[in-house]
Amino acid sequence: MDSTRIKPFLAVTALTLLGACAGSETEEAPAASAAVSSAAQPDTTGAAIWAHLQDANYQSNWGLWPGKGELYAGNEPHGTLLTTYINEIAMEALTSGATSMPPGAIVVKENYMPDSTLAAVTVMYKSAGYDEEHNDWFFTKHLPSGELAQMPNGMAMEGRLPGCQNCHGNVAANDYLFSGQLGAAQ
Ligand code: HEC
């Protein structure tokens, strides 16, 4: 075997190894976990957040917003009926009387039509350093399929969404959250 025949073999081996590493990395740390390691990646994506929600199986594993049941009556512009789930970080903050949500907090609101059909899922994810002007909230709006909803101009609804920011800004003093008063253990 001369060196010209060894080199391609080595190249292929190296590629295979790289591929194997990349593959196993994806399995162990799905893109979804980017949604929670906020310090490492403040600019997450709506797709990563959705993947994280599926991975976490939030409907089974997360709690409901304290004091709210399933399919409670909502206000405009959200659904007629709402179910709001929060992850453990958010639950801990709410029940311990924190005055704002810590990084990593996620609030998922399912928006249902009057006949209880799911219409959309809206999410607020607190990502440290993402958007200090708006308390670092990353907003997303998903169709029931998980795909991101689109604005009239075709832009995917993820990130610094002015519509969400402005209305939720009415309760900026409560960390942009409407559903309950922060600072009082719930
Ligand atoms: C016109 C005002 C308004 C706009 C615009 C708005 N929201 Fe809301 N949002 C509310 C209100 C009011 C609630 C409390 C639930 C209810 O009564 O409907 C709420 C609740 C929520 C919650 C549960 C956490 C909380 O604040 O209580 C999430 C998550 C959420 N909205 C996400 C979004 C996202 C994402 C957008 C943009 C796509 C958005 N909202 C746009 C008014 C608004």
Residues whose N, C-alpha, C, O or C-beta is under 5 A from the ligand:
A	BS01	HEC	A73 G74 N75 E76 P77 H78 V107 V108 K109 T122 V123 M124 F139 T140 K141 G163 C164 C167 Y176 L177 F178 S179
